[in-house]
């Protein structure tokens, strides 16, 4: 049996890998940050992770 502990952030433009233990959950999906989980509301710029250009 395989247990998945990490997955890609559910934000479509994000390339971050998140731990399911620490991910921010929204609508049943794991996100790497509050900005991604909130759908990048106006004024938010990406997730601020180095090298990730989401948002």
PQR file of N, CA, C, O and H, with PARSE charges and radii, in Angstrom:
ATOM      1  N   UNK A   1       0.843  -1.194   0.000 -0.4000 1.5000
ATOM      2  CA  UNK A   1       0.000   0.000   0.000 -0.0000 2.0000
ATOM      3  C   UNK A   1       0.881   1.248   0.000  0.5500 1.7000
ATOM      4  O   UNK A   1       1.863   1.328   0.738 -0.5500 1.4000
ATOM      5  N   UNK A   2       0.524   2.201  -0.823 -0.4000 1.5000
ATOM      6  CA  UNK A   2       1.287   3.435  -0.925 -0.0000 2.0000
ATOM      7  C   UNK A   2       0.516   4.565  -0.270  0.5500 1.7000
ATOM      8  O   UNK A   2      -0.674   4.747  -0.526 -0.5500 1.4000
ATOM      9  H   UNK A   2      -0.274   2.136  -1.423  0.4000 1.0000
ATOM     10  N   UNK A   3       1.199   5.322   0.575 -0.4000 1.5000
ATOM     11  CA  UNK A   3       0.589   6.490   1.206 -0.0000 2.0000
ATOM     12  C   UNK A   3       1.186   7.738   0.581  0.5500 1.7000
ATOM     13  O   UNK A   3       2.401   7.935   0.604 -0.5500 1.4000
ATOM     14  H   UNK A   3       2.166   5.174   0.783  0.4000 1.0000
ATOM     15  N   UNK A   4       0.328   8.577   0.024 -0.4000 1.5000
ATOM     16  CA  UNK A   4       0.800   9.823  -0.585 -0.0000 2.0000
ATOM     17  C   UNK A   4       0.905  10.874   0.511  0.5500 1.7000
ATOM     18  O   UNK A   4      -0.057  11.127   1.236 -0.5500 1.4000
ATOM     19  H   UNK A   4      -0.659   8.417   0.006  0.4000 1.0000
ATOM     20  N   UNK A   5       2.094  11.491   0.627 -0.4000 1.5000
ATOM     21  CA  UNK A   5       2.298  12.513   1.651 -0.0000 2.0000
ATOM     22  C   UNK A   5       2.512  13.892   1.045  0.5500 1.7000
ATOM     23  O   UNK A   5       2.392  14.901   1.740 -0.5500 1.4000
ATOM     24  H   UNK A   5       2.876  11.286   0.038  0.4000 1.0000
ATOM     25  N   UNK A   6       2.830  13.943  -0.250 -0.4000 1.5000
ATOM     26  CA  UNK A   6       3.051  15.220  -0.919 -0.0000 2.0000
ATOM     27  C   UNK A   6       2.320  15.222  -2.255  0.5500 1.7000
ATOM     28  O   UNK A   6       2.125  14.175  -2.872 -0.5500 1.4000
ATOM     29  H   UNK A   6       2.927  13.123  -0.815  0.4000 1.0000
ATOM     30  N   UNK A   7       1.922  16.405  -2.689 -0.4000 1.5000
ATOM     31  CA  UNK A   7       1.256  16.549  -3.974 -0.0000 2.0000
ATOM     32  C   UNK A   7       1.490  17.956  -4.507  0.5500 1.7000
ATOM     33  O   UNK A   7       1.956  18.834  -3.782 -0.5500 1.4000
ATOM     34  H   UNK A   7       2.081  17.255  -2.188  0.4000 1.0000
ATOM     35  N   UNK A   8       1.166  18.161  -5.770 -0.4000 1.5000
ATOM     36  CA  UNK A   8       1.296  19.489  -6.366 -0.0000 2.0000
ATOM     37  C   UNK A   8       0.205  20.386  -5.794  0.5500 1.7000
ATOM     38  O   UNK A   8      -0.915  19.937  -5.549 -0.5500 1.4000
ATOM     39  H   UNK A   8       0.787  17.448  -6.359  0.4000 1.0000
ATOM     40  N   UNK A   9       0.535  21.641  -5.585 -0.4000 1.5000
ATOM     41  CA  UNK A   9      -0.459  22.633  -5.174 -0.0000 2.0000
ATOM     42  C   UNK A   9      -1.593  22.632  -6.195  0.5500 1.7000
ATOM     43  O   UNK A   9      -1.341  22.521  -7.395 -0.5500 1.4000
ATOM     44  H   UNK A   9       1.444  22.006  -5.784  0.4000 1.0000
ATOM     45  N   UNK A  10      -2.830  22.755  -5.737 -0.4000 1.5000
ATOM     46  CA  UNK A  10      -3.998  22.695  -6.618 -0.0000 2.0000
ATOM     47  C   UNK A  10      -4.168  23.943  -7.483  0.5500 1.7000
ATOM     48  O   UNK A  10      -5.004  23.946  -8.387 -0.5500 1.4000
ATOM     49  H   UNK A  10      -3.034  22.845  -4.762  0.4000 1.0000
ATOM     50  N   UNK A  11      -3.404  24.992  -7.231 -0.4000 1.5000
ATOM     51  CA  UNK A  11      -3.437  26.201  -8.063 -0.0000 2.0000
ATOM     52  C   UNK A  11      -2.890  25.839  -9.445  0.5500 1.7000
ATOM     53  O   UNK A  11      -1.758  25.366  -9.540 -0.5500 1.4000
ATOM     54  H   UNK A  11      -2.725  24.990  -6.497  0.4000 1.0000
ATOM     55  N   UNK A  12      -3.660  26.045 -10.521 -0.4000 1.5000
ATOM     56  CA  UNK A  12      -3.230  25.590 -11.847 -0.0000 2.0000
ATOM     57  C   UNK A  12      -1.919  26.187 -12.351  0.5500 1.7000
ATOM     58  O   UNK A  12      -1.207  25.540 -13.119 -0.5500 1.4000
ATOM     59  H   UNK A  12      -4.581  26.429 -10.444  0.4000 1.0000
ATOM     60  N   UNK A  13      -1.589  27.401 -11.938 -0.4000 1.5000
ATOM     61  CA  UNK A  13      -0.357  28.042 -12.428 -0.0000 2.0000
ATOM     62  C   UNK A  13       0.823  27.835 -11.489  0.5500 1.7000
ATOM     63  O   UNK A  13       1.931  28.289 -11.778 -0.5500 1.4000
ATOM     64  H   UNK A  13      -2.167  27.927 -11.314  0.4000 1.0000
ATOM     65  N   UNK A  14       0.603  27.165 -10.386 -0.4000 1.5000
ATOM     66  CA  UNK A  14       1.626  26.988  -9.356 -0.0000 2.0000
ATOM     67  C   UNK A  14       2.401  25.698  -9.574  0.5500 1.7000
ATOM     68  O   UNK A  14       1.822  24.681  -9.955 -0.5500 1.4000
ATOM     69  H   UNK A  14      -0.296  26.796 -10.152  0.4000 1.0000
ATOM     70  N   UNK A  15       3.701  25.732  -9.335 -0.4000 1.5000
ATOM     71  CA  UNK A  15       4.530  24.545  -9.500 -0.0000 2.0000
ATOM     72  C   UNK A  15       5.001  23.979  -8.167  0.5500 1.7000
ATOM     73  O   UNK A  15       5.829  23.069  -8.140 -0.5500 1.4000
ATOM     74  H   UNK A  15       4.172  26.559  -9.025  0.4000 1.0000
ATOM     75  N   UNK A  16       4.485  24.504  -7.065 -0.4000 1.5000
ATOM     76  CA  UNK A  16       4.940  24.074  -5.739 -0.0000 2.0000
ATOM     77  C   UNK A  16       4.424  22.676  -5.382  0.5500 1.7000
ATOM     78  O   UNK A  16       3.322  22.284  -5.765 -0.5500 1.4000
ATOM     79  H   UNK A  16       3.812  25.244  -7.086  0.4000 1.0000
ATOM     80  N   UNK A  17       5.240  21.952  -4.650 -0.4000 1.5000
ATOM     81  CA  UNK A  17       4.839  20.666  -4.081 -0.0000 2.0000
ATOM     82  C   UNK A  17       4.556  20.924  -2.603  0.5500 1.7000
ATOM     83  O   UNK A  17       5.352  21.553  -1.905 -0.5500 1.4000
ATOM     84  H   UNK A  17       6.135  22.270  -4.339  0.4000 1.0000
ATOM     85  N   UNK A  18       3.413  20.428  -2.142 -0.4000 1.5000
ATOM     86  CA  UNK A  18       3.024  20.663  -0.750 -0.0000 2.0000
ATOM     87  C   UNK A  18       2.894  19.350   0.003  0.5500 1.7000
ATOM     88  O   UNK A  18       2.515  18.326  -0.565 -0.5500 1.4000
ATOM     89  H   UNK A  18       2.767  19.917  -2.709  0.4000 1.0000
ATOM     90  N   UNK A  19       3.210  19.395   1.279 -0.4000 1.5000
ATOM     91  CA  UNK A  19       2.985  18.259   2.161 -0.0000 2.0000
ATOM     92  C   UNK A  19       1.525  18.271   2.571  0.5500 1.7000
ATOM     93  O   UNK A  19       0.999  19.317   2.953 -0.5500 1.4000
ATOM     94  H   UNK A  19       3.518  20.227   1.741  0.4000 1.0000
ATOM     95  N   UNK A  20       0.866  17.135   2.498 -0.4000 1.5000
ATOM     96  CA  UNK A  20      -0.546  17.085   2.865 -0.0000 2.0000
ATOM     97  C   UNK A  20      -0.745  17.387   4.354  0.5500 1.7000
ATOM     98  O   UNK A  20      -1.844  17.741   4.779 -0.5500 1.4000
ATOM     99  H   UNK A  20       1.293  16.285   2.187  0.4000 1.0000
ATOM    100  N   UNK A  21       0.322  17.245   5.139 -0.4000 1.5000
ATOM    101  CA  UNK A  21       0.238  17.563   6.574 -0.0000 2.0000
ATOM    102  C   UNK A  21       0.161  19.066   6.824  0.5500 1.7000
ATOM    103  O   UNK A  21      -0.446  19.505   7.801 -0.5500 1.4000
ATOM    104  H   UNK A  21       1.215  16.957   4.794  0.4000 1.0000
ATOM    105  N   UNK A  22       0.777  19.859   5.940 -0.4000 1.5000
ATOM    106  CA  UNK A  22       0.860  21.298   6.180 -0.0000 2.0000
ATOM    107  C   UNK A  22       0.127  22.131   5.140  0.5500 1.7000
ATOM    108  O   UNK A  22       0.080  23.356   5.256 -0.5500 1.4000
ATOM    109  H   UNK A  22       1.271  19.503   5.147  0.4000 1.0000
ATOM    110  N   UNK A  23      -0.447  21.488   4.124 -0.4000 1.5000
ATOM    111  CA  UNK A  23      -1.136  22.223   3.064 -0.0000 2.0000
ATOM    112  C   UNK A  23      -2.333  22.986   3.620  0.5500 1.7000
ATOM    113  O   UNK A  23      -2.955  22.573   4.598 -0.5500 1.4000
ATOM    114  H   UNK A  23      -0.409  20.493   4.030  0.4000 1.0000
ATOM    115  N   UNK A  24      -2.639  24.108   2.971 -0.4000 1.5000
ATOM    116  CA  UNK A  24      -3.844  24.869   3.302 -0.0000 2.0000
ATOM    117  C   UNK A  24      -4.953  24.282   2.442  0.5500 1.7000
ATOM    118  O   UNK A  24      -4.885  24.337   1.214 -0.5500 1.4000
ATOM    119  H   UNK A  24      -2.134  24.443   2.176  0.4000 1.0000
ATOM    120  N   UNK A  25      -5.977  23.720   3.083 -0.4000 1.5000
ATOM    121  CA  UNK A  25      -7.052  23.064   2.352 -0.0000 2.0000
ATOM    122  C   UNK A  25      -8.178  24.049   2.055  0.5500 1.7000
ATOM    123  O   UNK A  25      -8.607  24.800   2.931 -0.5500 1.4000
ATOM    124  H   UNK A  25      -6.032  23.675   4.081  0.4000 1.0000
ATOM    125  N   UNK A  26      -8.652  24.037   0.806 -0.4000 1.5000
ATOM    126  CA  UNK A  26      -9.800  24.853   0.395 -0.0000 2.0000
ATOM    127  C   UNK A  26     -10.578  24.051  -0.635  0.5500 1.7000
ATOM    128  O   UNK A  26     -10.002  23.549  -1.600 -0.5500 1.4000
ATOM    129  H   UNK A  26      -8.303  23.428   0.094  0.4000 1.0000
ATOM    130  N   UNK A  27     -11.870  23.932  -0.435 -0.4000 1.5000
ATOM    131  CA  UNK A  27     -12.723  23.147  -1.331 -0.0000 2.0000
ATOM    132  C   UNK A  27     -12.202  21.725  -1.522  0.5500 1.7000
ATOM    133  O   UNK A  27     -12.334  21.141  -2.597 -0.5500 1.4000
ATOM    134  H   UNK A  27     -12.338  24.340   0.349  0.4000 1.0000
ATOM    135  N   UNK A  28     -11.607  21.179  -0.460 -0.4000 1.5000
ATOM    136  CA  UNK A  28     -11.122  19.809  -0.504 -0.0000 2.0000
ATOM    137  C   UNK A  28      -9.832  19.612  -1.277  0.5500 1.7000
ATOM    138  O   UNK A  28      -9.439  18.475  -1.537 -0.5500 1.4000
ATOM    139  H   UNK A  28     -11.500  21.654   0.414  0.4000 1.0000
ATOM    140  N   UNK A  29      -9.162  20.699  -1.653 -0.4000 1.5000
ATOM    141  CA  UNK A  29      -7.920  20.607  -2.419 -0.0000 2.0000
ATOM    142  C   UNK A  29      -6.774  21.239  -1.635  0.5500 1.7000
ATOM    143  O   UNK A  29      -6.984  22.197  -0.891 -0.5500 1.4000
ATOM    144  H   UNK A  29      -9.481  21.623  -1.442  0.4000 1.0000
ATOM    145  N   UNK A  30      -5.551  20.703  -1.799 -0.4000 1.5000
ATOM    146  CA  UNK A  30      -4.398  21.228  -1.063 -0.0000 2.0000
ATOM    147  C   UNK A  30      -3.708  22.377  -1.801  0.5500 1.7000
ATOM    148  O   UNK A  30      -3.481  22.309  -3.010 -0.5500 1.4000
ATOM    149  H   UNK A  30      -5.380  19.925  -2.404  0.4000 1.0000
ATOM    150  N   UNK A  31      -3.383  23.420  -1.058 -0.4000 1.5000
ATOM    151  CA  UNK A  31      -2.689  24.582  -1.613 -0.0000 2.0000
ATOM    152  C   UNK A  31      -1.459  24.873  -0.779  0.5500 1.7000
ATOM    153  O   UNK A  31      -1.393  24.520   0.398 -0.5500 1.4000
ATOM    154  H   UNK A  31      -3.567  23.474  -0.077  0.4000 1.0000
ATOM    155  N   UNK A  32      -0.468  25.532  -1.408 -0.4000 1.5000
ATOM    156  CA  UNK A  32       0.788  25.822  -0.715 -0.0000 2.0000
ATOM    157  C   UNK A  32       0.722  27.101   0.106  0.5500 1.7000
ATOM    158  O   UNK A  32       1.540  27.308   1.003 -0.5500 1.4000
ATOM    159  H   UNK A  32      -0.521  25.819  -2.365  0.4000 1.0000
ATOM    160  N   UNK A  33      -0.251  27.965  -0.196 -0.4000 1.5000
ATOM    161  CA  UNK A  33      -0.311  29.250   0.498 -0.0000 2.0000
ATOM    162  C   UNK A  33      -1.740  29.767   0.521  0.5500 1.7000
ATOM    163  O   UNK A  33      -2.605  29.268  -0.199 -0.5500 1.4000
ATOM    164  H   UNK A  33      -0.915  27.797  -0.925  0.4000 1.0000
ATOM    165  N   UNK A  34      -1.975  30.757   1.344 -0.4000 1.5000
ATOM    166  CA  UNK A  34      -3.296  31.378   1.449 -0.0000 2.0000
ATOM    167  C   UNK A  34      -3.685  32.055   0.138  0.5500 1.7000
ATOM    168  O   UNK A  34      -4.850  32.007  -0.258 -0.5500 1.4000
ATOM    169  H   UNK A  34      -1.272  31.162   1.929  0.4000 1.0000
ATOM    170  N   UNK A  35      -2.721  32.687  -0.541 -0.4000 1.5000
ATOM    171  CA  UNK A  35      -3.018  33.357  -1.813 -0.0000 2.0000
ATOM    172  C   UNK A  35      -3.559  32.352  -2.830  0.5500 1.7000
ATOM    173  O   UNK A  35      -4.548  32.626  -3.509 -0.5500 1.4000
ATOM    174  H   UNK A  35      -1.775  32.725  -0.219  0.4000 1.0000
ATOM    175  N   UNK A  36      -2.918  31.203  -2.932 -0.4000 1.5000
ATOM    176  CA  UNK A  36      -3.380  30.172  -3.867 -0.0000 2.0000
ATOM    177  C   UNK A  36      -4.756  29.646  -3.444  0.5500 1.7000
ATOM    178  O   UNK A  36      -5.647  29.488  -4.278 -0.5500 1.4000
ATOM    179  H   UNK A  36      -2.114  30.981  -2.380  0.4000 1.0000
ATOM    180  N   UNK A  37      -4.920  29.379  -2.168 -0.4000 1.5000
ATOM    181  CA  UNK A  37      -6.184  28.831  -1.670 -0.0000 2.0000
ATOM    182  C   UNK A  37      -7.344  29.794  -1.886  0.5500 1.7000
ATOM    183  O   UNK A  37      -8.481  29.369  -2.088 -0.5500 1.4000
ATOM    184  H   UNK A  37      -4.195  29.507  -1.490  0.4000 1.0000
ATOM    185  N   UNK A  38      -7.056  31.092  -1.844 -0.4000 1.5000
ATOM    186  CA  UNK A  38      -8.100  32.107  -2.030 -0.0000 2.0000
ATOM    187  C   UNK A  38      -8.342  32.434  -3.501  0.5500 1.7000
ATOM    188  O   UNK A  38      -9.191  33.270  -3.810 -0.5500 1.4000
ATOM    189  H   UNK A  38      -6.132  31.437  -1.681  0.4000 1.0000
ATOM    190  N   UNK A  39      -7.608  31.787  -4.418 -0.4000 1.5000
ATOM    191  CA  UNK A  39      -7.782  32.039  -5.835 -0.0000 2.0000
ATOM    192  C   UNK A  39      -7.113  33.311  -6.318  0.5500 1.7000
ATOM    193  O   UNK A  39      -7.524  33.887  -7.325 -0.5500 1.4000
ATOM    194  H   UNK A  39      -6.918  31.108  -4.167  0.4000 1.0000
ATOM    195  N   UNK A  40      -6.083  33.754  -5.607 -0.4000 1.5000
ATOM    196  CA  UNK A  40      -5.335  34.969  -5.960 -0.0000 2.0000
ATOM    197  C   UNK A  40      -6.244  36.174  -6.153  0.5500 1.7000
ATOM    198  O   UNK A  40      -6.382  36.674  -7.270 -0.5500 1.4000
ATOM    199  H   UNK A  40      -5.749  33.286  -4.789  0.4000 1.0000
ATOM    200  N   UNK A  41      -6.863  36.643  -5.079 -0.4000 1.5000
ATOM    201  CA  UNK A  41      -7.712  37.828  -5.203 -0.0000 2.0000
ATOM    202  C   UNK A  41      -6.913  39.034  -5.701  0.5500 1.7000
ATOM    203  O   UNK A  41      -5.688  39.069  -5.580 -0.5500 1.4000
ATOM    204  H   UNK A  41      -6.751  36.237  -4.172  0.4000 1.0000
ATOM    205  N   UNK A  42      -7.599  39.996  -6.246 -0.4000 1.5000
ATOM    206  CA  UNK A  42      -6.948  41.191  -6.783 -0.0000 2.0000
ATOM    207  C   UNK A  42      -5.972  41.771  -5.769  0.5500 1.7000
ATOM    208  O   UNK A  42      -6.311  41.963  -4.601 -0.5500 1.4000
ATOM    209  H   UNK A  42      -8.594  39.967  -6.344  0.4000 1.0000
ATOM    210  N   UNK A  43      -4.766  42.045  -6.227 -0.4000 1.5000
ATOM    211  CA  UNK A  43      -3.758  42.622  -5.346 -0.0000 2.0000
ATOM    212  C   UNK A  43      -2.781  41.610  -4.801  0.5500 1.7000
ATOM    213  O   UNK A  43      -1.704  41.988  -4.340 -0.5500 1.4000
ATOM    214  H   UNK A  43      -4.491  41.889  -7.176  0.4000 1.0000
ATOM    215  N   UNK A  44      -3.124  40.321  -4.837 -0.4000 1.5000
ATOM    216  CA  UNK A  44      -2.170  39.327  -4.356 -0.0000 2.0000
ATOM    217  C   UNK A  44      -1.244  38.939  -5.498  0.5500 1.7000
ATOM    218  O   UNK A  44      -1.675  38.835  -6.646 -0.5500 1.4000
ATOM    219  H   UNK A  44      -3.999  40.014  -5.211  0.4000 1.0000
ATOM    220  N   UNK A  45       0.004  38.728  -5.188 -0.4000 1.5000
ATOM    221  CA  UNK A  45       0.972  38.388  -6.222 -0.0000 2.0000
ATOM    222  C   UNK A  45       1.607  37.047  -5.917  0.5500 1.7000
ATOM    223  O   UNK A  45       2.530  36.954  -5.108 -0.5500 1.4000
ATOM    224  H   UNK A  45       0.354  38.813  -4.255  0.4000 1.0000
ATOM    225  N   UNK A  46       1.111  36.023  -6.561 -0.4000 1.5000
ATOM    226  CA  UNK A  46       1.689  34.691  -6.429 -0.0000 2.0000
ATOM    227  C   UNK A  46       1.693  34.167  -5.005  0.5500 1.7000
ATOM    228  O   UNK A  46       1.014  34.690  -4.122 -0.5500 1.4000
ATOM    229  H   UNK A  46       0.360  36.099  -7.218  0.4000 1.0000
ATOM    230  N   UNK A  47       2.471  33.127  -4.811 -0.4000 1.5000
ATOM    231  CA  UNK A  47       2.546  32.514  -3.485 -0.0000 2.0000
ATOM    232  C   UNK A  47       3.815  32.941  -2.751  0.5500 1.7000
ATOM    233  O   UNK A  47       4.019  32.575  -1.593 -0.5500 1.4000
ATOM    234  H   UNK A  47       3.022  32.702  -5.529  0.4000 1.0000
ATOM    235  N   UNK A  48       4.668  33.714  -3.425 -0.4000 1.5000
ATOM    236  CA  UNK A  48       5.918  34.221  -2.863 -0.0000 2.0000
ATOM    237  C   UNK A  48       6.970  33.139  -2.653  0.5500 1.7000
ATOM    238  O   UNK A  48       7.987  33.402  -2.010 -0.5500 1.4000
ATOM    239  H   UNK A  48       4.503  34.011  -4.366  0.4000 1.0000
ATOM    240  N   UNK A  49       6.760  31.929  -3.175 -0.4000 1.5000
ATOM    241  CA  UNK A  49       7.786  30.909  -3.097 -0.0000 2.0000
ATOM    242  C   UNK A  49       8.819  31.189  -4.180  0.5500 1.7000
ATOM    243  O   UNK A  49       8.460  31.586  -5.289 -0.5500 1.4000
ATOM    244  H   UNK A  49       5.935  31.716  -3.697  0.4000 1.0000
ATOM    245  N   UNK A  50      10.069  30.991  -3.880 -0.4000 1.5000
ATOM    246  CA  UNK A  50      11.145  31.277  -4.813 -0.0000 2.0000
ATOM    247  C   UNK A  50      10.970  30.492  -6.119  0.5500 1.7000
ATOM    248  O   UNK A  50      10.819  29.270  -6.107 -0.5500 1.4000
ATOM    249  H   UNK A  50      10.361  30.668  -2.980  0.4000 1.0000
ATOM    250  N   UNK A  51      10.993  31.211  -7.236 -0.4000 1.5000
ATOM    251  CA  UNK A  51      10.928  30.566  -8.529 -0.0000 2.0000
ATOM    252  C   UNK A  51       9.542  30.226  -9.026  0.5500 1.7000
ATOM    253  O   UNK A  51       9.399  29.742 -10.149 -0.5500 1.4000
ATOM    254  H   UNK A  51      11.116  32.203  -7.247  0.4000 1.0000
ATOM    255  N   UNK A  52       8.515  30.464  -8.229 -0.4000 1.5000
ATOM    256  CA  UNK A  52       7.158  30.132  -8.652 -0.0000 2.0000
ATOM    257  C   UNK A  52       6.474  31.404  -9.158  0.5500 1.7000
ATOM    258  O   UNK A  52       6.465  32.427  -8.473 -0.5500 1.4000
ATOM    259  H   UNK A  52       8.631  30.858  -7.317  0.4000 1.0000
ATOM    260  N   UNK A  53       5.909  31.332 -10.346 -0.4000 1.5000
ATOM    261  CA  UNK A  53       5.295  32.513 -10.939 -0.0000 2.0000
ATOM    262  C   UNK A  53       3.769  32.448 -11.009  0.5500 1.7000
ATOM    263  O   UNK A  53       3.165  33.008 -11.924 -0.5500 1.4000
ATOM    264  H   UNK A  53       5.916  30.501 -10.902  0.4000 1.0000
ATOM    265  N   UNK A  54       3.150  31.770 -10.053 -0.4000 1.5000
ATOM    266  CA  UNK A  54       1.697  31.640 -10.101 -0.0000 2.0000
ATOM    267  C   UNK A  54       1.010  32.949  -9.768  0.5500 1.7000
ATOM    268  O   UNK A  54       1.640  33.876  -9.259 -0.5500 1.4000
ATOM    269  H   UNK A  54       3.641  31.314  -9.310  0.4000 1.0000
ATOM    270  N   UNK A  55      -0.264  33.025 -10.050 -0.4000 1.5000
ATOM    271  CA  UNK A  55      -1.039  34.191  -9.707 -0.0000 2.0000
ATOM    272  C   UNK A  55      -1.356  34.996 -10.920  0.5500 1.7000
ATOM    273  O   UNK A  55      -2.013  36.032 -10.819 -0.5500 1.4000
ATOM    274  H   UNK A  55      -0.776  32.272 -10.463  0.4000 1.0000
TER
END
